[in-house]
Amino acid sequence: MNHFFYLFFFLHLLQNSLKRKILKFIIGIYAVFTAVVISFYVDFLSKFLSINSVIGSILIVISIMIYFSELLQSDEILNLKKSIYFWISLGVLLFNIGFIPVYIIAEFIVFGGVFKIITFFLNLLMISCFVTGFIVSKKEYN
């Protein structure tokens, strides 16, 4: 699950101990929620865990906001565009902000061509941020 990867990635980036504890709590709640959903409610081998995907995306957005709030309070804000972590965060944030409403609406209609096109463009936007970060970032700021 990529949700856990991103949550632990942003946990690794945080320096403030209170914000790290909050994010650890979020990861723990999400792990328990995922275990309950897999165990009791959904046959995860034959069905997609849609509610888990939406909640995971919301928690990723929250973790990015916590990371950005820490960035705003530090000196790293001066060299923001030279940090690969900023570009990765921006790409993941834009993808998840766009993905959440599209996925919720797609649950009520058939997952069709429009959903695939929007998902494709969201992935393209995220990858563009990653590539931009790899091009403009400097090693001393990462």
N, CA, C and O atoms as a GROMACS GRO file, in nm:
protein
  568
    1MET      N    1   0.083  -0.118   0.000
    1MET     CA    2   0.000   0.000   0.000
    1MET      C    3   0.088   0.125   0.000
    1MET      O    4   0.172   0.144   0.089
    2ASN      N    5   0.069   0.206  -0.098
    2ASN     CA    6   0.150   0.326  -0.108
    2ASN      C    7   0.115   0.430  -0.002
    2ASN      O    8   0.194   0.521   0.023
    3HIS      N    9  -0.002   0.419   0.060
    3HIS     CA   10  -0.039   0.514   0.165
    3HIS      C   11   0.058   0.505   0.282
    3HIS      O   12   0.103   0.607   0.335
    4PHE      N   13   0.091   0.384   0.322
    4PHE     CA   14   0.185   0.368   0.432
    4PHE      C   15   0.323   0.419   0.393
    4PHE      O   16   0.393   0.478   0.476
    5PHE      N   17   0.364   0.398   0.269
    5PHE     CA   18   0.493   0.448   0.223
    5PHE      C   19   0.500   0.600   0.239
    5PHE      O   20   0.595   0.652   0.297
    6TYR      N   21   0.399   0.670   0.188
    6TYR     CA   22   0.400   0.816   0.196
    6TYR      C   23   0.390   0.864   0.340
    6TYR      O   24   0.455   0.962   0.377
    7LEU      N   25   0.309   0.799   0.422
    7LEU     CA   26   0.297   0.840   0.562
    7LEU      C   27   0.431   0.827   0.635
    7LEU      O   28   0.470   0.916   0.709
    8PHE      N   29   0.501   0.715   0.613
    8PHE     CA   30   0.632   0.698   0.676
    8PHE      C   31   0.736   0.791   0.615
    8PHE      O   32   0.828   0.836   0.685
    9PHE      N   33   0.724   0.820   0.486
    9PHE     CA   34   0.815   0.914   0.421
    9PHE      C   35   0.806   1.052   0.486
    9PHE      O   36   0.908   1.113   0.517
   10PHE      N   37   0.682   1.100   0.508
   10PHE     CA   38   0.666   1.232   0.569
   10PHE      C   39   0.698   1.229   0.718
   10PHE      O   40   0.740   1.330   0.774
   11LEU      N   41   0.680   1.116   0.782
   11LEU     CA   42   0.722   1.102   0.922
   11LEU      C   43   0.874   1.119   0.931
   11LEU      O   44   0.925   1.182   1.024
   12HIS      N   45   0.945   1.063   0.836
   12HIS     CA   46   1.090   1.073   0.833
   12HIS      C   47   1.137   1.218   0.813
   12HIS      O   48   1.242   1.256   0.864
   13LEU      N   49   1.060   1.297   0.740
   13LEU     CA   50   1.099   1.436   0.711
   13LEU      C   51   1.076   1.531   0.828
   13LEU      O   52   1.140   1.636   0.836
   14LEU      N   53   0.985   1.496   0.918
   14LEU     CA   54   0.951   1.586   1.028
   14LEU      C   55   1.061   1.590   1.134
   14LEU      O   56   1.122   1.488   1.166
   15GLN      N   57   1.085   1.709   1.187
   15GLN     CA   58   1.185   1.729   1.292
   15GLN      C   59   1.120   1.753   1.429
   15GLN      O   60   1.176   1.714   1.531
   16ASN      N   61   1.004   1.817   1.430
   16ASN     CA   62   0.934   1.853   1.553
   16ASN      C   63   0.879   1.725   1.618
   16ASN      O   64   0.809   1.648   1.553
   17SER      N   65   0.911   1.704   1.746
   17SER     CA   66   0.871   1.580   1.812
   17SER      C   67   0.719   1.570   1.830
   17SER      O   68   0.664   1.461   1.821
   18LEU      N   69   0.652   1.682   1.855
   18LEU     CA   70   0.506   1.678   1.869
   18LEU      C   71   0.440   1.640   1.736
   18LEU      O   72   0.348   1.559   1.734
   19LYS      N   73   0.488   1.698   1.628
   19LYS     CA   74   0.431   1.667   1.497
   19LYS      C   75   0.462   1.523   1.457
   19LYS      O   76   0.382   1.458   1.391
   20ARG      N   77   0.579   1.472   1.498
   20ARG     CA   78   0.613   1.332   1.471
   20ARG      C   79   0.518   1.240   1.548
   20ARG      O   80   0.475   1.138   1.495
   21LYS      N   81   0.488   1.276   1.673
   21LYS     CA   82   0.395   1.194   1.753
   21LYS      C   83   0.256   1.195   1.693
   21LYS      O   84   0.188   1.092   1.690
   22ILE      N   85   0.212   1.310   1.644
   22ILE     CA   86   0.081   1.319   1.580
   22ILE      C   87   0.076   1.230   1.457
   22ILE      O   88  -0.021   1.158   1.435
   23LEU      N   89   0.181   1.235   1.376
   23LEU     CA   90   0.184   1.153   1.255
   23LEU      C   91   0.196   1.004   1.288
   23LEU      O   92   0.139   0.921   1.218
   24LYS      N   93   0.269   0.970   1.393
   24LYS     CA   94   0.275   0.830   1.437
   24LYS      C   95   0.136   0.782   1.481
   24LYS      O   96   0.098   0.669   1.452
   25PHE      N   97   0.063   0.868   1.550
   25PHE     CA   98  -0.073   0.835   1.591
   25PHE      C   99  -0.162   0.814   1.469
   25PHE      O  100  -0.241   0.719   1.465
   26ILE      N  101  -0.150   0.900   1.369
   26ILE     CA  102  -0.228   0.887   1.246
   26ILE      C  103  -0.195   0.755   1.177
   26ILE      O  104  -0.285   0.685   1.130
   27ILE      N  105  -0.067   0.720   1.171
   27ILE     CA  106  -0.027   0.594   1.108
   27ILE      C  107  -0.084   0.475   1.185
   27ILE      O  108  -0.130   0.378   1.125
   28GLY      N  109  -0.080   0.483   1.317
   28GLY     CA  110  -0.136   0.375   1.399
   28GLY      C  111  -0.286   0.358   1.378
   28GLY      O  112  -0.335   0.246   1.364
   29ILE      N  113  -0.359   0.469   1.376
   29ILE     CA  114  -0.504   0.464   1.354
   29ILE      C  115  -0.534   0.406   1.216
   29ILE      O  116  -0.624   0.324   1.201
   30TYR      N  117  -0.458   0.449   1.116
   30TYR     CA  118  -0.480   0.400   0.980
   30TYR      C  119  -0.448   0.250   0.970
   30TYR      O  120  -0.517   0.176   0.899
   31ALA      N  121  -0.344   0.204   1.041
   31ALA     CA  122  -0.310   0.062   1.039
   31ALA      C  123  -0.421  -0.021   1.104
   31ALA      O  124  -0.458  -0.126   1.053
   32VAL      N  125  -0.473   0.027   1.216
   32VAL     CA  126  -0.583  -0.043   1.282
   32VAL      C  127  -0.707  -0.043   1.193
   32VAL      O  128  -0.773  -0.146   1.178
   33PHE      N  129  -0.739   0.071   1.134
   33PHE     CA  130  -0.854   0.080   1.044
   33PHE      C  131  -0.840  -0.016   0.927
   33PHE      O  132  -0.936  -0.085   0.891
   34THR      N  133  -0.722  -0.022   0.867
   34THR     CA  134  -0.699  -0.112   0.754
   34THR      C  135  -0.714  -0.257   0.797
   34THR      O  136  -0.774  -0.338   0.725
   35ALA      N  137  -0.660  -0.291   0.912
   35ALA     CA  138  -0.672  -0.429   0.961
   35ALA      C  139  -0.817  -0.466   0.987
   35ALA      O  140  -0.858  -0.578   0.956
   36VAL      N  141  -0.894  -0.374   1.043
   36VAL     CA  142  -1.036  -0.402   1.069
   36VAL      C  143  -1.112  -0.419   0.938
   36VAL      O  144  -1.194  -0.511   0.924
   37VAL      N  145  -1.086  -0.332   0.841
   37VAL     CA  146  -1.156  -0.341   0.713
   37VAL      C  147  -1.122  -0.472   0.644
   37VAL      O  148  -1.211  -0.539   0.591
   38ILE      N  149  -0.995  -0.509   0.645
   38ILE     CA  150  -0.955  -0.633   0.579
   38ILE      C  151  -1.013  -0.754   0.653
   38ILE      O  152  -1.054  -0.851   0.589
   39SER      N  153  -1.015  -0.749   0.785
   39SER     CA  154  -1.059  -0.864   0.864
   39SER      C  155  -1.209  -0.887   0.864
   39SER      O  156  -1.255  -1.001   0.856
   40PHE      N  157  -1.286  -0.778   0.873
   40PHE     CA  158  -1.427  -0.796   0.901
   40PHE      C  159  -1.523  -0.754   0.791
   40PHE      O  160  -1.630  -0.813   0.776
   41TYR      N  161  -1.488  -0.652   0.714
   41TYR     CA  162  -1.588  -0.593   0.628
   41TYR      C  163  -1.575  -0.625   0.480
   41TYR      O  164  -1.677  -0.638   0.412
   42VAL      N  165  -1.457  -0.639   0.430
   42VAL     CA  166  -1.440  -0.651   0.286
   42VAL      C  167  -1.355  -0.774   0.254
   42VAL      O  168  -1.256  -0.802   0.321
   43ASP      N  169  -1.397  -0.846   0.152
   43ASP     CA  170  -1.314  -0.953   0.100
   43ASP      C  171  -1.207  -0.890   0.012
   43ASP      O  172  -1.228  -0.869  -0.107
   44PHE      N  173  -1.092  -0.861   0.073
   44PHE     CA  174  -0.991  -0.781   0.004
   44PHE      C  175  -0.923  -0.855  -0.111
   44PHE      O  176  -0.853  -0.793  -0.191
   45LEU      N  177  -0.944  -0.985  -0.121
   45LEU     CA  178  -0.885  -1.057  -0.234
   45LEU      C  179  -0.965  -1.039  -0.362
   45LEU      O  180  -0.910  -1.049  -0.472
   46SER      N  181  -1.095  -1.014  -0.348
   46SER     CA  182  -1.178  -1.001  -0.468
   46SER      C  183  -1.235  -0.861  -0.488
   46SER      O  184  -1.287  -0.831  -0.595
   47LYS      N  185  -1.226  -0.774  -0.385
   47LYS     CA  186  -1.280  -0.639  -0.396
   47LYS      C  187  -1.172  -0.537  -0.364
   47LYS      O  188  -1.081  -0.562  -0.286
   48PHE      N  189  -1.186  -0.420  -0.426
   48PHE     CA  190  -1.093  -0.310  -0.400
   48PHE      C  191  -1.135  -0.239  -0.272
   48PHE      O  192  -1.254  -0.218  -0.248
   49LEU      N  193  -1.038  -0.201  -0.192
   49LEU     CA  194  -1.066  -0.133  -0.066
   49LEU      C  195  -1.084   0.016  -0.091
   49LEU      O  196  -0.994   0.096  -0.064
   50SER      N  197  -1.200   0.053  -0.141
   50SER     CA  198  -1.221   0.192  -0.184
   50SER      C  199  -1.223   0.289  -0.066
   50SER      O  200  -1.162   0.395  -0.074
   51ILE      N  201  -1.290   0.255   0.042
   51ILE     CA  202  -1.296   0.346   0.157
   51ILE      C  203  -1.157   0.362   0.218
   51ILE      O  204  -1.121   0.470   0.264
   52ASN      N  205  -1.081   0.256   0.217
   52ASN     CA  206  -0.945   0.260   0.268
   52ASN      C  207  -0.858   0.351   0.181
   52ASN      O  208  -0.772   0.423   0.233
   53SER      N  209  -0.879   0.348   0.052
   53SER     CA  210  -0.803   0.433  -0.039
   53SER      C  211  -0.834   0.580  -0.017
   53SER      O  212  -0.743   0.663  -0.017
   54VAL      N  213  -0.960   0.613   0.000
   54VAL     CA  214  -1.000   0.753   0.022
   54VAL      C  215  -0.947   0.804   0.155
   54VAL      O  216  -0.893   0.914   0.163
   55ILE      N  217  -0.962   0.725   0.260
   55ILE     CA  218  -0.914   0.767   0.392
   55ILE      C  219  -0.761   0.779   0.392
   55ILE      O  220  -0.706   0.871   0.452
   56GLY      N  221  -0.694   0.685   0.325
   56GLY     CA  222  -0.549   0.694   0.315
   56GLY      C  223  -0.504   0.820   0.243
   56GLY      O  224  -0.406   0.884   0.284
   57SER      N  225  -0.575   0.858   0.137
   57SER     CA  226  -0.541   0.981   0.065
   57SER      C  227  -0.565   1.104   0.152
   57SER      O  228  -0.486   1.198   0.148
   58ILE      N  229  -0.672   1.104   0.228
   58ILE     CA  230  -0.698   1.216   0.319
   58ILE      C  231  -0.587   1.227   0.424
   58ILE      O  232  -0.543   1.337   0.456
   59LEU      N  233  -0.543   1.114   0.477
   59LEU     CA  234  -0.437   1.116   0.578
   59LEU      C  235  -0.304   1.160   0.517
   59LEU      O  236  -0.223   1.225   0.585
   60ILE      N  237  -0.279   1.126   0.392
   60ILE     CA  238  -0.158   1.174   0.325
   60ILE      C  239  -0.162   1.326   0.310
   60ILE      O  240  -0.062   1.393   0.333
   61VAL      N  241  -0.277   1.379   0.273
   61VAL     CA  242  -0.291   1.525   0.261
   61VAL      C  243  -0.267   1.591   0.397
   61VAL      O  244  -0.200   1.693   0.405
   62ILE      N  245  -0.320   1.532   0.502
   62ILE     CA  246  -0.297   1.586   0.637
   62ILE      C  247  -0.149   1.582   0.673
   62ILE      O  248  -0.095   1.677   0.728
   63SER      N  249  -0.082   1.471   0.642
   63SER     CA  250   0.061   1.460   0.674
   63SER      C  251   0.144   1.560   0.593
   63SER      O  252   0.242   1.613   0.645
   64ILE      N  253   0.106   1.586   0.468
   64ILE     CA  254   0.177   1.686   0.389
   64ILE      C  255   0.155   1.825   0.447
   64ILE      O  256   0.248   1.906   0.451
   65MET      N  257   0.034   1.853   0.492
   65MET     CA  258   0.008   1.983   0.554
   65MET      C  259   0.091   2.000   0.683
   65MET      O  260   0.139   2.109   0.711
   66ILE      N  261   0.106   1.893   0.759
   66ILE     CA  262   0.191   1.900   0.878
   66ILE      C  263   0.335   1.927   0.837
   66ILE      O  264   0.403   2.009   0.900
   67TYR      N  265   0.382   1.860   0.733
   67TYR     CA  266   0.519   1.884   0.684
   67TYR      C  267   0.536   2.027   0.634
   67TYR      O  268   0.636   2.092   0.664
   68PHE      N  269   0.438   2.077   0.556
   68PHE     CA  270   0.446   2.214   0.507
   68PHE      C  271   0.443   2.316   0.621
   68PHE      O  272   0.512   2.418   0.614
   69SER      N  273   0.364   2.290   0.725
   69SER     CA  274   0.361   2.382   0.839
   69SER      C  275   0.497   2.387   0.908
   69SER      O  276   0.540   2.492   0.955
   70GLU      N  277   0.564   2.272   0.914
   70GLU     CA  278   0.698   2.272   0.972
   70GLU      C  279   0.797   2.345   0.881
   70GLU      O  280   0.886   2.415   0.930
   71LEU      N  281   0.782   2.329   0.750
   71LEU     CA  282   0.868   2.401   0.656
   71LEU      C  283   0.854   2.552   0.671
   71LEU      O  284   0.954   2.625   0.667
   72LEU      N  285   0.731   2.598   0.689
   72LEU     CA  286   0.706   2.741   0.702
   72LEU      C  287   0.771   2.800   0.827
   72LEU      O  288   0.801   2.920   0.830
   73GLN      N  289   0.791   2.720   0.927
   73GLN     CA  290   0.849   2.767   1.052
   73GLN      C  291   1.000   2.749   1.059
   73GLN      O  292   1.062   2.779   1.162
   74SER      N  293   1.061   2.701   0.950
   74SER     CA  294   1.205   2.676   0.952
   74SER      C  295   1.277   2.764   0.849
   74SER      O  296   1.214   2.835   0.771
   75ASP      N  297   1.408   2.758   0.852
   75ASP     CA  298   1.489   2.833   0.756
   75ASP      C  299   1.493   2.766   0.619
   75ASP      O  300   1.539   2.827   0.522
   76GLU      N  301   1.446   2.644   0.609
   76GLU     CA  302   1.445   2.573   0.481
   76GLU      C  303   1.353   2.640   0.379
   76GLU      O  304   1.364   2.614   0.260
   77ILE      N  305   1.264   2.725   0.425
   77ILE     CA  306   1.171   2.793   0.337
   77ILE      C  307   1.246   2.884   0.238
   77ILE      O  308   1.195   2.913   0.130
   78LEU      N  309   1.366   2.928   0.276
   78LEU     CA  310   1.444   3.016   0.190
   78LEU      C  311   1.493   2.947   0.063
   78LEU      O  312   1.511   3.012  -0.040
   79ASN      N  313   1.514   2.818   0.070
   79ASN     CA  314   1.564   2.741  -0.044
   79ASN      C  315   1.466   2.633  -0.083
   79ASN      O  316   1.505   2.520  -0.114
   80LEU      N  317   1.340   2.666  -0.081
   80LEU     CA  318   1.235   2.567  -0.100
   80LEU      C  319   1.241   2.500  -0.236
   80LEU      O  320   1.229   2.378  -0.245
   81LYS      N  321   1.260   2.577  -0.341
   81LYS     CA  322   1.254   2.518  -0.475
   81LYS      C  323   1.376   2.431  -0.505
   81LYS      O  324   1.376   2.359  -0.605
   82LYS      N  325   1.478   2.436  -0.422
   82LYS     CA  326   1.596   2.354  -0.443
   82LYS      C  327   1.590   2.222  -0.366
   82LYS      O  328   1.684   2.143  -0.369
   83SER      N  329   1.480   2.198  -0.296
   83SER     CA  330   1.464   2.077  -0.216
   83SER      C  331   1.379   1.974  -0.290
   83SER      O  332   1.267   2.004  -0.332
   84ILE      N  333   1.432   1.856  -0.306
   84ILE     CA  334   1.358   1.748  -0.373
   84ILE      C  335   1.236   1.708  -0.290
   84ILE      O  336   1.134   1.666  -0.345
   85TYR      N  337   1.246   1.720  -0.158
   85TYR     CA  338   1.135   1.682  -0.071
   85TYR      C  339   1.014   1.773  -0.092
   85TYR      O  340   0.900   1.728  -0.085
   86PHE      N  341   1.039   1.901  -0.118
   86PHE     CA  342   0.929   1.991  -0.147
   86PHE      C  343   0.858   1.949  -0.274
   86PHE      O  344   0.735   1.945  -0.277
   87TRP      N  345   0.932   1.917  -0.379
   87TRP     CA  346   0.871   1.881  -0.508
   87TRP      C  347   0.796   1.749  -0.499
   87TRP      O  348   0.689   1.734  -0.559
   88ILE      N  349   0.850   1.653  -0.423
   88ILE     CA  350   0.779   1.527  -0.403
   88ILE      C  351   0.650   1.553  -0.326
   88ILE      O  352   0.545   1.501  -0.362
   89SER      N  353   0.658   1.634  -0.221
   89SER     CA  354   0.540   1.668  -0.142
   89SER      C  355   0.435   1.737  -0.226
   89SER      O  356   0.316   1.706  -0.216
   90LEU      N  357   0.478   1.832  -0.309
   90LEU     CA  358   0.384   1.904  -0.394
   90LEU      C  359   0.315   1.810  -0.493
   90LEU      O  360   0.194   1.818  -0.513
   91GLY      N  361   0.391   1.722  -0.555
   91GLY     CA  362   0.333   1.628  -0.650
   91GLY      C  363   0.232   1.534  -0.584
   91GLY      O  364   0.124   1.512  -0.638
   92VAL      N  365   0.268   1.480  -0.470
   92VAL     CA  366   0.178   1.389  -0.398
   92VAL      C  367   0.054   1.464  -0.349
   92VAL      O  368  -0.056   1.410  -0.354
   93LEU      N  369   0.072   1.587  -0.303
   93LEU     CA  370  -0.041   1.668  -0.257
   93LEU      C  371  -0.139   1.696  -0.371
   93LEU      O  372  -0.259   1.677  -0.356
   94LEU      N  373  -0.087   1.741  -0.485
   94LEU     CA  374  -0.175   1.771  -0.599
   94LEU      C  375  -0.247   1.647  -0.647
   94LEU      O  376  -0.365   1.653  -0.682
   95PHE      N  377  -0.177   1.533  -0.650
   95PHE     CA  378  -0.242   1.408  -0.692
   95PHE      C  379  -0.356   1.372  -0.598
   95PHE      O  380  -0.467   1.343  -0.642
   96ASN      N  381  -0.328   1.373  -0.467
   96ASN     CA  382  -0.429   1.329  -0.371
   96ASN      C  383  -0.546   1.427  -0.359
   96ASN      O  384  -0.660   1.384  -0.341
   97ILE      N  385  -0.519   1.557  -0.370
   97ILE     CA  386  -0.628   1.653  -0.365
   97ILE      C  387  -0.721   1.634  -0.485
   97ILE      O  388  -0.842   1.648  -0.474
   98GLY      N  389  -0.663   1.603  -0.599
   98GLY     CA  390  -0.746   1.578  -0.717
   98GLY      C  391  -0.811   1.441  -0.715
   98GLY      O  392  -0.920   1.423  -0.768
   99PHE      N  393  -0.744   1.343  -0.654
   99PHE     CA  394  -0.792   1.206  -0.656
   99PHE      C  395  -0.912   1.184  -0.565
   99PHE      O  396  -1.004   1.110  -0.600
  100ILE      N  397  -0.913   1.247  -0.449
  100ILE     CA  398  -1.019   1.222  -0.350
  100ILE      C  399  -1.158   1.251  -0.407
  100ILE      O  400  -1.242   1.161  -0.405
  101PRO      N  401  -1.187   1.372  -0.458
  101PRO     CA  402  -1.323   1.396  -0.508
  101PRO      C  403  -1.356   1.314  -0.632
  101PRO      O  404  -1.470   1.270  -0.649
  102VAL      N  405  -1.258   1.293  -0.718
  102VAL     CA  406  -1.283   1.215  -0.839
  102VAL      C  407  -1.317   1.071  -0.802
  102VAL      O  408  -1.407   1.011  -0.861
  103TYR      N  409  -1.245   1.016  -0.707
  103TYR     CA  410  -1.271   0.878  -0.666
  103TYR      C  411  -1.405   0.863  -0.595
  103TYR      O  412  -1.475   0.764  -0.615
  104ILE      N  413  -1.442   0.961  -0.514
  104ILE     CA  414  -1.571   0.954  -0.445
  104ILE      C  415  -1.685   0.962  -0.546
  104ILE      O  416  -1.783   0.888  -0.536
  105ILE      N  417  -1.672   1.050  -0.644
  105ILE     CA  418  -1.775   1.061  -0.748
  105ILE      C  419  -1.777   0.935  -0.834
  105ILE      O  420  -1.885   0.890  -0.875
  106ALA      N  421  -1.661   0.878  -0.862
  106ALA     CA  422  -1.654   0.758  -0.945
  106ALA      C  423  -1.719   0.638  -0.878
  106ALA      O  424  -1.761   0.545  -0.946
  107GLU      N  425  -1.729   0.639  -0.746
  107GLU     CA  426  -1.797   0.531  -0.675
  107GLU      C  427  -1.947   0.529  -0.707
  107GLU      O  428  -2.009   0.423  -0.708
  108PHE      N  429  -2.005   0.646  -0.733
  108PHE     CA  430  -2.147   0.654  -0.759
  108PHE      C  431  -2.181   0.634  -0.906
  108PHE      O  432  -2.296   0.603  -0.940
  109ILE      N  433  -2.084   0.651  -0.991
  109ILE     CA  434  -2.105   0.625  -1.133
  109ILE      C  435  -2.011   0.512  -1.173
  109ILE      O  436  -1.931   0.465  -1.091
  110VAL      N  437  -2.019   0.470  -1.294
  110VAL     CA  438  -1.934   0.362  -1.340
  110VAL      C  439  -1.792   0.416  -1.360
  110VAL      O  440  -1.772   0.526  -1.413
  111PHE      N  441  -1.694   0.336  -1.318
  111PHE     CA  442  -1.555   0.373  -1.342
  111PHE      C  443  -1.531   0.364  -1.492
  111PHE      O  444  -1.504   0.257  -1.546
  112GLY      N  445  -1.542   0.477  -1.560
  112GLY     CA  446  -1.532   0.476  -1.704
  112GLY      C  447  -1.415   0.555  -1.755
  112GLY      O  448  -1.316   0.576  -1.685
  113GLY      N  449  -1.428   0.598  -1.879
  113GLY     CA  450  -1.321   0.667  -1.947
  113GLY      C  451  -1.280   0.797  -1.882
  113GLY      O  452  -1.162   0.830  -1.878
  114VAL      N  453  -1.378   0.873  -1.831
  114VAL     CA  454  -1.347   1.002  -1.769
  114VAL      C  455  -1.260   0.981  -1.645
  114VAL      O  456  -1.165   1.056  -1.622
  115PHE      N  457  -1.292   0.880  -1.566
  115PHE     CA  458  -1.212   0.850  -1.447
  115PHE      C  459  -1.068   0.816  -1.486
  115PHE      O  460  -0.974   0.862  -1.422
  116LYS      N  461  -1.053   0.736  -1.590
  116LYS     CA  462  -0.919   0.696  -1.635
  116LYS      C  463  -0.841   0.816  -1.688
  116LYS      O  464  -0.721   0.827  -1.664
  117ILE      N  465  -0.907   0.905  -1.759
  117ILE     CA  466  -0.841   1.024  -1.813
  117ILE      C  467  -0.797   1.117  -1.701
  117ILE      O  468  -0.684   1.167  -1.703
  118ILE      N  469  -0.885   1.140  -1.605
  118ILE     CA  470  -0.849   1.228  -1.493
  118ILE      C  471  -0.736   1.168  -1.411
  118ILE      O  472  -0.644   1.239  -1.371
  119THR      N  473  -0.742   1.037  -1.387
  119THR     CA  474  -0.635   0.971  -1.312
  119THR      C  475  -0.503   0.979  -1.388
  119THR      O  476  -0.397   0.999  -1.328
  120PHE      N  477  -0.510   0.964  -1.520
  120PHE     CA  478  -0.390   0.976  -1.602
  120PHE      C  479  -0.328   1.115  -1.588
  120PHE      O  480  -0.207   1.127  -1.570
  121PHE      N  481  -0.411   1.219  -1.597
  121PHE     CA  482  -0.358   1.355  -1.586
  121PHE      C  483  -0.308   1.387  -1.445
  121PHE      O  484  -0.212   1.462  -1.430
  122LEU      N  485  -0.373   1.332  -1.344
  122LEU     CA  486  -0.322   1.351  -1.207
  122LEU      C  487  -0.186   1.284  -1.190
  122LEU      O  488  -0.097   1.340  -1.126
  123ASN      N  489  -0.171   1.164  -1.245
  123ASN     CA  490  -0.041   1.097  -1.241
  123ASN      C  491   0.064   1.176  -1.318
  123ASN      O  492   0.178   1.188  -1.273
  124LEU      N  493   0.026   1.230  -1.432
  124LEU     CA  494   0.117   1.310  -1.512
  124LEU      C  495   0.161   1.435  -1.436
  124LEU      O  496   0.278   1.472  -1.441
  125LEU      N  497   0.068   1.499  -1.365
  125LEU     CA  498   0.100   1.616  -1.284
  125LEU      C  499   0.197   1.580  -1.171
  125LEU      O  500   0.293   1.653  -1.146
  126MET      N  501   0.171   1.468  -1.105
  126MET     CA  502   0.257   1.426  -0.996
  126MET      C  503   0.397   1.393  -1.048
  126MET      O  504   0.497   1.434  -0.989
  127ILE      N  505   0.405   1.320  -1.156
  127ILE     CA  506   0.536   1.284  -1.211
  127ILE      C  507   0.609   1.407  -1.262
  127ILE      O  508   0.732   1.413  -1.254
  128SER      N  509   0.536   1.504  -1.316
  128SER     CA  510   0.599   1.629  -1.359
  128SER      C  511   0.664   1.702  -1.242
  128SER      O  512   0.772   1.757  -1.255
  129CYS      N  513   0.597   1.702  -1.128
  129CYS     CA  514   0.656   1.763  -1.008
  129CYS      C  515   0.781   1.685  -0.965
  129CYS      O  516   0.881   1.746  -0.927
  130PHE      N  517   0.777   1.553  -0.971
  130PHE     CA  518   0.893   1.473  -0.935
  130PHE      C  519   1.011   1.505  -1.027
  130PHE      O  520   1.123   1.527  -0.980
  131VAL      N  521   0.985   1.508  -1.158
  131VAL     CA  522   1.091   1.535  -1.254
  131VAL      C  523   1.148   1.676  -1.235
  131VAL      O  524   1.269   1.696  -1.239
  132THR      N  525   1.059   1.772  -1.213
  132THR     CA  526   1.105   1.909  -1.187
  132THR      C  527   1.194   1.912  -1.064
  132THR      O  528   1.297   1.980  -1.062
  133GLY      N  529   1.155   1.839  -0.962
  133GLY     CA  530   1.236   1.833  -0.840
  133GLY      C  531   1.372   1.772  -0.866
  133GLY      O  532   1.472   1.820  -0.812
  134PHE      N  533   1.378   1.667  -0.946
  134PHE     CA  534   1.508   1.606  -0.976
  134PHE      C  535   1.597   1.698  -1.058
  134PHE      O  536   1.719   1.694  -1.047
  135ILE      N  537   1.536   1.782  -1.140
  135ILE     CA  538   1.614   1.872  -1.225
  135ILE      C  539   1.664   1.993  -1.146
  135ILE      O  540   1.782   2.028  -1.157
  136VAL      N  541   1.578   2.056  -1.067
  136VAL     CA  542   1.616   2.182  -1.002
  136VAL      C  543   1.672   2.166  -0.861
  136VAL      O  544   1.728   2.262  -0.807
  137SER      N  545   1.661   2.049  -0.802
  137SER     CA  546   1.707   2.035  -0.663
  137SER      C  547   1.860   2.031  -0.658
  137SER      O  548   1.927   1.989  -0.752
  138LYS      N  549   1.910   2.076  -0.546
  138LYS     CA  550   2.053   2.077  -0.520
  138LYS      C  551   2.083   1.983  -0.404
  138LYS      O  552   2.007   1.975  -0.308
  139LYS      N  553   2.193   1.911  -0.415
  139LYS     CA  554   2.227   1.811  -0.315
  139LYS      C  555   2.241   1.868  -0.174
  139LYS      O  556   2.205   1.802  -0.077
  140GLU      N  557   2.292   1.989  -0.161
  140GLU     CA  558   2.316   2.044  -0.028
  140GLU      C  559   2.187   2.079   0.046
  140GLU      O  560   2.191   2.103   0.167
  141TYR      N  561   2.073   2.083  -0.022
  141TYR     CA  562   1.946   2.115   0.043
  141TYR      C  563   1.861   1.993   0.069
  141TYR      O  564   1.746   2.006   0.112
  142ASN      N  565   1.914   1.875   0.045
  142ASN     CA  566   1.835   1.753   0.061
  142ASN      C  567   1.897   1.663   0.167
  142ASN      O  568   1.844   1.555   0.194
   0.00000   0.00000   0.00000
